[in-house]
Amino acid sequence: VFELLWRMQDPELHRPSGLLRAELASSEERRARAEEELYVLRQRYLQEQKDHERTLALLRQQREFAEQRVAEASAREQELQLRIEKTKRECNDAVARAEEDAARHAQRA
């Protein structure tokens, strides 16, 4: 009972209803603006998230391409090394044969 009497003395209860309605309308407008801002922020976040995913996918694709190029270059390097070794052997064999032929020619002469 005392609480009810105390509340009845609250100055808020005695303010004109037009003022209360204006405050309510203002409050509703602020809430509506806040909801709009929240919607815009959520949309911006979703767009940024999509952009981020696209960027990550592009980076993955570029990394895979670079790794493929490195593997191809490594394979070419290995192939060239094998060809160099083969050419060295062939040259050494040719020099050895030429030296043998020269030695035989020298023995005949």
C-alpha positions in Angstrom: 0.0 0.0 0.0 2.8 2.4 0.9 4.6 1.6 -2.3 1.5 2.3 -4.3 1.1 5.7 -2.5 4.8 6.4 -3.1 4.5 5.6 -6.8 1.4 7.9 -7.1 3.6 10.7 -5.9 6.1 10.0 -8.7 6.3 13.2 -10.9 6.4 11.0 -14.0 2.8 10.0 -13.3 1.6 13.6 -13.3 3.2 14.7 -16.6 0.9 15.6 -19.4 0.0 12.6 -21.6 0.9 14.5 -24.7 4.5 14.9 -23.4 4.6 11.2 -22.6 3.4 10.4 -26.1 6.0 12.6 -27.6 8.7 11.0 -25.5 7.4 7.6 -26.6 7.4 8.6 -30.2 11.0 9.9 -29.9 12.0 6.8 -28.1 10.5 4.7 -30.9 12.2 6.8 -33.6 15.6 6.3 -31.8 14.9 2.6 -31.6 14.0 2.5 -35.3 17.2 4.4 -36.2 19.2 2.1 -34.1 17.7 -0.9 -35.8 18.4 0.6 -39.2 22.0 1.2 -38.2 22.3 -2.4 -36.9 20.8 -3.7 -40.2 23.4 -1.6 -42.2 26.2 -2.8 -40.0 25.1 -6.4 -40.4 24.9 -6.0 -44.2 28.3 -4.4 -44.2 29.7 -7.3 -42.1 28.2 -9.9 -44.4 29.7 -8.1 -47.5 33.1 -7.9 -45.8 32.9 -11.5 -44.9 32.0 -12.4 -48.5 34.9 -10.3 -49.7 37.2 -11.9 -47.2 36.2 -15.4 -48.4 36.8 -14.4 -52.0 40.2 -13.0 -51.1 41.1 -16.2 -49.3 40.0 -18.3 -52.2 42.0 -16.2 -54.6 45.1 -16.5 -52.3 44.7 -20.2 -52.1 44.4 -20.4 -55.9 47.5 -18.2 -56.3 49.4 -20.4 -53.8 48.5 -23.6 -55.6 49.6 -22.1 -58.9 52.9 -21.0 -57.4 53.4 -24.4 -55.8 52.7 -26.0 -59.2 55.2 -23.7 -60.9 57.8 -24.5 -58.3 57.2 -28.2 -58.8 57.5 -27.8 -62.6 60.7 -25.8 -62.3 62.1 -28.4 -59.9 61.3 -31.2 -62.3 62.9 -29.2 -65.2 65.9 -28.6 -63.1 66.2 -32.3 -62.3 65.8 -33.2 -66.0 68.5 -30.7 -66.9 70.8 -32.1 -64.3 70.3 -35.6 -65.7 70.9 -34.3 -69.2 74.1 -32.5 -68.1 75.4 -35.7 -66.4 74.6 -37.7 -69.5 76.4 -35.2 -71.7 79.4 -35.2 -69.4 79.6 -39.0 -69.6 79.2 -38.9 -73.4 82.0 -36.3 -73.6 84.3 -38.2 -71.3 83.6 -41.4 -73.3 84.4 -39.5 -76.5 87.6 -38.1 -75.1 88.6 -41.5 -73.9 88.0 -43.0 -77.3 89.8 -40.2 -79.0 92.8 -40.7 -76.7 92.7 -44.4 -77.3 92.6 -43.8 -81.1 95.4 -41.4 -80.9 97.5 -43.8 -78.8 96.9 -46.6 -81.4 97.7 -44.2 -84.2 100.9 -43.3 -82.4 101.8 -46.9 -82.0 101.4 -47.6 -85.7 103.5 -44.7 -86.7 
